[in-house]
Amino acid sequence: MAARIPLPTIDGEFIYHSPFSREPPQGEGSGNKSEPIWDALIPNGLGYFKDDKLAPKISLPTVIHQLHCLYILRRAYYSQSDELQDFDFGKDRSSHAAHCFDYLVQSITCSADSTVEPAEDDPNGFLGSGFPRQCRDFDALKEFVERKRVFNATGFLALGLDHGKVHVDSD
């Protein structure tokens, strides 16, 4: 069985129309523009860490990979250009997006959140928000991987970081 970072649970509630539902900046020069609300999700070091017990080789928590994929799909969806941009990390956008769709479907079904959602539309017209849930403490996860990080880099774009090097175990 794969190692897991031990995390406490916290009470939570999904909210409709959070800041994450906003369209990214558009227009000339904005394709590589940082987005603070999204960047704040990613711990310093992009989530890559090592730990003698849990991860003796450079590793990444699944939730960080999931967020990376969501970010990639979001930016690709709203992109006004087919040219490679920093959010593509030098990878072909179509194959990267295909990987992300596969990865997210498998991650969601593997996690199988079994919270029972009332089948009543919220005033916003959509299901899934406005009632209590039990969540794992994401802030505790961020703190853990930041303490154990293998390099310094912030935000989804991690400008200036050679993305290919983070996948090479330097042991």
CYANA upper distance limits for C-alpha pairs under 8 A (distance plus 0.5 A):
  3 ALA  CA     54 LEU  CA      6.21
  3 ALA  CA     55 ALA  CA      8.15
  4 ARG  CA     54 LEU  CA      7.69
  5 ILE  CA     54 LEU  CA      7.88
  5 ILE  CA    141 LEU  CA      7.83
  7 LEU  CA    136 ARG  CA      6.76
  7 LEU  CA    137 ASP  CA      6.60
  7 LEU  CA    140 ALA  CA      7.17
  7 LEU  CA    141 LEU  CA      7.27
  8 PRO  CA    136 ARG  CA      6.48
  8 PRO  CA    137 ASP  CA      6.21
  8 PRO  CA    140 ALA  CA      8.27
  9 THR  CA    134 GLN  CA      7.00
  9 THR  CA    135 CYS  CA      5.90
  9 THR  CA    136 ARG  CA      4.82
  9 THR  CA    137 ASP  CA      5.99
 10 ILE  CA    134 GLN  CA      6.36
 10 ILE  CA    135 CYS  CA      5.73
 10 ILE  CA    136 ARG  CA      6.48
 10 ILE  CA    137 ASP  CA      6.38
 11 ASP  CA    132 PRO  CA      7.40
 11 ASP  CA    133 ARG  CA      6.42
 11 ASP  CA    134 GLN  CA      5.38
 11 ASP  CA    135 CYS  CA      6.51
 12 GLY  CA    132 PRO  CA      6.33
 12 GLY  CA    133 ARG  CA      5.57
 12 GLY  CA    134 GLN  CA      6.35
 12 GLY  CA    135 CYS  CA      6.44
 13 GLU  CA    129 SER  CA      7.34
 13 GLU  CA    130 GLY  CA      6.75
 13 GLU  CA    131 PHE  CA      6.28
 13 GLU  CA    132 PRO  CA      5.40
 13 GLU  CA    133 ARG  CA      6.05
 14 PHE  CA    128 GLY  CA      7.64
 14 PHE  CA    129 SER  CA      5.24
 14 PHE  CA    130 GLY  CA      6.63
 14 PHE  CA    131 PHE  CA      7.78
 14 PHE  CA    132 PRO  CA      8.41
 14 PHE  CA    133 ARG  CA      8.44
 15 ILE  CA    129 SER  CA      5.75
 15 ILE  CA    130 GLY  CA      6.56
 16 TYR  CA    124 ASN  CA      7.73
 16 TYR  CA    129 SER  CA      6.51
 16 TYR  CA    130 GLY  CA      8.23
 17 HIS  CA     21 SER  CA      6.38
 18 SER  CA     22 ARG  CA      8.45
 19 PRO  CA     37 ILE  CA      7.78
 20 PHE  CA     37 ILE  CA      7.76
 20 PHE  CA     38 TRP  CA      7.59
 23 GLU  CA     78 TYR  CA      7.60
 24 PRO  CA     35 GLU  CA      7.95
 24 PRO  CA     75 ARG  CA      7.62
 24 PRO  CA     78 TYR  CA      7.65
 25 PRO  CA     30 SER  CA      6.18
 25 PRO  CA     31 GLY  CA      7.76
 25 PRO  CA     33 LYS  CA      7.74
 26 GLN  CA     30 SER  CA      5.93
 26 GLN  CA     31 GLY  CA      7.25
 26 GLN  CA     79 SER  CA      8.22
 26 GLN  CA     80 GLN  CA      8.07
 27 GLY  CA     31 GLY  CA      8.02
 27 GLY  CA     80 GLN  CA      8.41
 29 GLY  CA     33 LYS  CA      7.85
 31 GLY  CA     79 SER  CA      7.60
 31 GLY  CA     85 GLN  CA      7.11
 31 GLY  CA     86 ASP  CA      8.24
 32 ASN  CA     85 GLN  CA      6.98
 32 ASN  CA     86 ASP  CA      6.18
 32 ASN  CA     87 PHE  CA      7.37
 32 ASN  CA    157 LEU  CA      8.15
 34 SER  CA     39 ASP  CA      7.78
 34 SER  CA    155 GLY  CA      7.91
 34 SER  CA    156 PHE  CA      8.37
 34 SER  CA    157 LEU  CA      7.61
 35 GLU  CA     39 ASP  CA      6.43
 36 PRO  CA     40 ALA  CA      6.43
 36 PRO  CA    155 GLY  CA      8.28
 37 ILE  CA     41 LEU  CA      7.78
 38 TRP  CA     42 ILE  CA      8.06
 38 TRP  CA     71 TYR  CA      8.48
 38 TRP  CA    155 GLY  CA      8.06
 38 TRP  CA    156 PHE  CA      7.91
 39 ASP  CA    154 THR  CA      7.68
 39 ASP  CA    155 GLY  CA      4.61
 39 ASP  CA    156 PHE  CA      6.05
 40 ALA  CA    155 GLY  CA      7.33
 41 LEU  CA    155 GLY  CA      8.44
 42 ILE  CA     46 LEU  CA      6.22
 42 ILE  CA     47 GLY  CA      7.23
 42 ILE  CA     64 ILE  CA      7.54
 42 ILE  CA    142 LYS  CA      8.03
 42 ILE  CA    154 THR  CA      7.55
 42 ILE  CA    155 GLY  CA      6.45
 42 ILE  CA    156 PHE  CA      7.25
 43 PRO  CA     47 GLY  CA      6.08
 43 PRO  CA    142 LYS  CA      5.90
 43 PRO  CA    143 GLU  CA      8.07
 43 PRO  CA    145 VAL  CA      7.70
 43 PRO  CA    146 GLU  CA      6.44
 43 PRO  CA    154 THR  CA      7.33
 43 PRO  CA    155 GLY  CA      8.26
 44 ASN  CA    146 GLU  CA      6.18
 44 ASN  CA    149 ARG  CA      7.91
 44 ASN  CA    152 ASN  CA      6.38
 44 ASN  CA    153 ALA  CA      6.03
 44 ASN  CA    154 THR  CA      5.44
 44 ASN  CA    155 GLY  CA      8.15
 45 GLY  CA     49 PHE  CA      8.09
 45 GLY  CA    146 GLU  CA      7.07
 45 GLY  CA    149 ARG  CA      5.95
 45 GLY  CA    150 VAL  CA      7.08
 45 GLY  CA    151 PHE  CA      5.70
 45 GLY  CA    152 ASN  CA      5.11
 45 GLY  CA    153 ALA  CA      5.22
 45 GLY  CA    154 THR  CA      6.77
 46 LEU  CA     64 ILE  CA      8.31
 46 LEU  CA    152 ASN  CA      8.44
 46 LEU  CA    153 ALA  CA      6.74
 46 LEU  CA    154 THR  CA      6.77
 46 LEU  CA    155 GLY  CA      7.62
 46 LEU  CA    156 PHE  CA      7.87
 46 LEU  CA    158 ALA  CA      8.29
 47 GLY  CA     60 LEU  CA      6.11
 47 GLY  CA     61 PRO  CA      7.26
 47 GLY  CA     64 ILE  CA      6.81
 47 GLY  CA    142 LYS  CA      7.92
 47 GLY  CA    145 VAL  CA      6.27
 47 GLY  CA    146 GLU  CA      7.47
 47 GLY  CA    149 ARG  CA      7.35
 48 TYR  CA     58 ILE  CA      6.80
 48 TYR  CA     59 SER  CA      5.95
 48 TYR  CA     60 LEU  CA      5.28
 48 TYR  CA     61 PRO  CA      8.24
 48 TYR  CA    145 VAL  CA      7.57
 48 TYR  CA    149 ARG  CA      6.24
 48 TYR  CA    150 VAL  CA      6.75
 48 TYR  CA    151 PHE  CA      8.30
 48 TYR  CA    166 VAL  CA      8.23
 49 PHE  CA     55 ALA  CA      8.05
 49 PHE  CA     58 ILE  CA      6.05
 49 PHE  CA     59 SER  CA      5.99
 49 PHE  CA     60 LEU  CA      6.89
 49 PHE  CA    145 VAL  CA      6.25
 49 PHE  CA    146 GLU  CA      8.10
 49 PHE  CA    148 LYS  CA      5.66
 49 PHE  CA    149 ARG  CA      4.66
 49 PHE  CA    150 VAL  CA      5.71
 50 LYS  CA     54 LEU  CA      8.24
 50 LYS  CA     55 ALA  CA      5.68
 50 LYS  CA     56 PRO  CA      6.08
 50 LYS  CA     57 LYS  CA      6.38
 50 LYS  CA     58 ILE  CA      5.64
 50 LYS  CA     59 SER  CA      6.79
 50 LYS  CA    148 LYS  CA      6.31
 50 LYS  CA    149 ARG  CA      7.08
 50 LYS  CA    150 VAL  CA      7.10
 51 ASP  CA     55 ALA  CA      5.23
 51 ASP  CA     56 PRO  CA      5.90
 51 ASP  CA     57 LYS  CA      8.30
 51 ASP  CA    148 LYS  CA      6.99
 52 ASP  CA     56 PRO  CA      5.40
 55 ALA  CA     59 SER  CA      6.66
 57 LYS  CA    169 ASP  CA      6.90
 57 LYS  CA    171 ASP  CA      7.96
 58 ILE  CA    150 VAL  CA      7.96
 58 ILE  CA    166 VAL  CA      8.48
 58 ILE  CA    167 HIS  CA      8.34
 58 ILE  CA    169 ASP  CA      6.47
 60 LEU  CA     64 ILE  CA      7.34
 60 LEU  CA     65 HIS  CA      7.54
 61 PRO  CA     65 HIS  CA      7.24
 62 THR  CA     66 GLN  CA      6.61
 62 THR  CA    107 SER  CA      8.48
 63 VAL  CA     67 LEU  CA      6.66
 64 ILE  CA     68 HIS  CA      6.61
 65 HIS  CA     69 CYS  CA      6.73
 66 GLN  CA     70 LEU  CA      6.71
 66 GLN  CA    100 CYS  CA      8.43
 66 GLN  CA    103 TYR  CA      7.97
 66 GLN  CA    104 LEU  CA      6.71
 66 GLN  CA    107 SER  CA      8.05
 67 LEU  CA     71 TYR  CA      6.55
 68 HIS  CA     72 ILE  CA      6.68
 68 HIS  CA    156 PHE  CA      7.58
 69 CYS  CA     73 LEU  CA      6.64
 69 CYS  CA     97 ALA  CA      8.12
 69 CYS  CA    100 CYS  CA      5.49
 69 CYS  CA    101 PHE  CA      8.29
 69 CYS  CA    103 TYR  CA      8.39
 69 CYS  CA    104 LEU  CA      7.83
 70 LEU  CA     74 ARG  CA      6.53
 70 LEU  CA    100 CYS  CA      7.90
 70 LEU  CA    104 LEU  CA      8.47
 71 TYR  CA     75 ARG  CA      6.59
 71 TYR  CA    156 PHE  CA      8.26
 72 ILE  CA     76 ALA  CA      6.51
 72 ILE  CA     87 PHE  CA      6.96
 72 ILE  CA     88 ASP  CA      7.53
 72 ILE  CA     97 ALA  CA      7.47
 72 ILE  CA    100 CYS  CA      8.30
 73 LEU  CA     77 TYR  CA      6.43
 73 LEU  CA     97 ALA  CA      6.52
 73 LEU  CA    100 CYS  CA      7.77
 74 ARG  CA     78 TYR  CA      6.83
 75 ARG  CA     79 SER  CA      6.24
 75 ARG  CA     87 PHE  CA      7.79
 76 ALA  CA     93 ARG  CA      8.03
 76 ALA  CA     97 ALA  CA      8.36
 84 LEU  CA     88 ASP  CA      6.62
 84 LEU  CA     90 GLY  CA      7.45
 84 LEU  CA     91 LYS  CA      8.40
 84 LEU  CA     92 ASP  CA      7.95
 84 LEU  CA     93 ARG  CA      7.65
 85 GLN  CA     89 PHE  CA      7.95
 85 GLN  CA     90 GLY  CA      8.18
 86 ASP  CA     90 GLY  CA      7.69
 86 ASP  CA    157 LEU  CA      6.81
 86 ASP  CA    159 LEU  CA      8.14
 87 PHE  CA    156 PHE  CA      8.03
 87 PHE  CA    157 LEU  CA      6.26
 88 ASP  CA     92 ASP  CA      7.58
 88 ASP  CA     93 ARG  CA      6.48
 88 ASP  CA     96 HIS  CA      8.13
 89 PHE  CA    157 LEU  CA      8.42
 89 PHE  CA    163 HIS  CA      6.98
 91 LYS  CA     95 SER  CA      8.25
 91 LYS  CA     96 HIS  CA      6.93
 92 ASP  CA     96 HIS  CA      6.55
 93 ARG  CA     97 ALA  CA      6.40
 94 SER  CA     98 ALA  CA      6.62
 95 SER  CA     99 HIS  CA      6.63
 96 HIS  CA    100 CYS  CA      6.75
 97 ALA  CA    101 PHE  CA      6.73
 98 ALA  CA    102 ASP  CA      6.81
 99 HIS  CA    103 TYR  CA      6.45
100 CYS  CA    104 LEU  CA      6.42
101 PHE  CA    105 VAL  CA      6.70
102 ASP  CA    106 GLN  CA      6.71
103 TYR  CA    107 SER  CA      6.45
104 LEU  CA    108 ILE  CA      6.42
105 VAL  CA    109 THR  CA      6.67
106 GLN  CA    110 CYS  CA      6.36
107 SER  CA    111 SER  CA      6.56
108 ILE  CA    112 ALA  CA      6.48
108 ILE  CA    113 ASP  CA      8.21
115 THR  CA    133 ARG  CA      7.44
117 GLU  CA    127 LEU  CA      8.12
117 GLU  CA    128 GLY  CA      6.59
117 GLU  CA    131 PHE  CA      8.47
118 PRO  CA    127 LEU  CA      8.09
118 PRO  CA    128 GLY  CA      8.11
119 ALA  CA    127 LEU  CA      7.12
120 GLU  CA    127 LEU  CA      6.98
121 ASP  CA    125 GLY  CA      5.62
121 ASP  CA    126 PHE  CA      5.72
121 ASP  CA    127 LEU  CA      5.67
122 ASP  CA    126 PHE  CA      6.27
122 ASP  CA    127 LEU  CA      6.72
122 ASP  CA    129 SER  CA      7.59
122 ASP  CA    130 GLY  CA      7.66
137 ASP  CA    141 LEU  CA      7.16
138 PHE  CA    142 LYS  CA      6.78
139 ASP  CA    143 GLU  CA      6.71
140 ALA  CA    144 PHE  CA      6.70
141 LEU  CA    145 VAL  CA      6.81
142 LYS  CA    146 GLU  CA      6.51
143 GLU  CA    147 ARG  CA      6.74
144 PHE  CA    148 LYS  CA      6.97
145 VAL  CA    149 ARG  CA      6.09
153 ALA  CA    158 ALA  CA      6.08
153 ALA  CA    161 LEU  CA      7.70
154 THR  CA    158 ALA  CA      6.00
162 ASP  CA    166 VAL  CA      7.95
163 HIS  CA    167 HIS  CA      8.07
164 GLY  CA    168 VAL  CA      7.85
